[in-house]
Amino acid sequence: MKAYKIQFTSYNQPVLIGRFMLIFSRRRVDVTNFFFNKIDENDGQFIIEFNAEDWAAEKLLKQVAKQIDVFEAQLIINS
């Protein structure tokens, strides 16, 4: 397993936290850290750090981008 980080920009809505945590819990992925930065009144940047296999991390990125209204998403390998 490797340490990964998904960073995405989306609407600044509290309900989004529950939506993407549900995605991670269904796949039984261990979330190690979560960050939120408010960009402006309507948008925010979410950063989720987790441990997973390569294939699982790619699927999580696709799932988050598909199920949540995401403007931009990227997967980063933590060193």
C-alpha positions in Angstrom: 0.0 0.0 0.0 1.1 3.6 -0.7 0.1 6.9 0.8 -2.0 9.0 -1.6 -3.7 12.3 -1.7 -6.8 13.3 -3.7 -7.1 17.1 -4.2 -10.2 18.5 -5.7 -12.1 21.8 -6.1 -15.8 21.8 -5.7 -18.8 23.7 -4.3 -18.3 24.8 -0.7 -21.1 22.6 0.8 -21.0 20.8 4.1 -22.9 17.9 2.6 -20.0 17.0 0.4 -17.9 15.8 3.3 -20.4 13.1 4.0 -20.7 12.1 0.3 -17.0 11.5 -0.3 -16.5 9.8 3.1 -19.2 7.4 2.2 -17.3 6.5 -1.0 -14.1 5.8 1.1 -15.9 3.8 3.7 -17.7 1.6 1.2 -14.3 0.7 -0.3 -12.9 0.2 3.2 -10.1 2.7 2.6 -8.3 4.2 5.6 -8.5 8.0 5.5 -5.5 9.4 7.4 -6.1 13.1 7.0 -8.6 15.6 5.6 -8.2 19.3 4.8 -10.5 21.9 3.6 -9.6 25.4 2.3 -12.2 27.9 1.4 -11.4 29.5 -2.0 -14.2 32.0 -2.1 -17.9 32.3 -0.9 -19.1 29.4 -3.2 -16.1 27.2 -3.8 -13.6 25.2 -1.7 -10.6 22.9 -2.0 -10.8 19.5 -0.4 -7.7 17.4 0.2 -8.0 13.8 1.4 -5.0 11.7 2.4 -5.4 7.9 2.5 -3.5 4.6 2.1 -4.5 2.3 -0.8 -3.2 0.1 -3.6 -2.5 1.8 -7.0 -5.6 0.4 -8.7 -7.9 1.3 -5.7 -6.5 4.9 -5.6 -7.3 5.3 -9.4 -10.8 4.0 -8.9 -11.4 6.3 -5.9 -10.4 9.3 -8.0 -12.8 8.3 -10.7 -15.6 7.7 -8.2 -15.2 11.0 -6.4 -15.1 12.9 -9.8 -18.2 11.0 -10.9 -20.4 11.2 -7.8 -19.5 14.7 -6.6 -19.8 17.9 -8.6 -16.0 18.4 -8.9 -14.5 21.2 -11.0 -10.9 19.8 -10.9 -9.4 16.6 -9.3 -6.0 15.1 -9.2 -4.3 12.1 -7.5 -0.9 12.7 -5.8 1.4 10.1 -4.4 2.7 11.2 -1.0 6.4 10.7 -0.5 
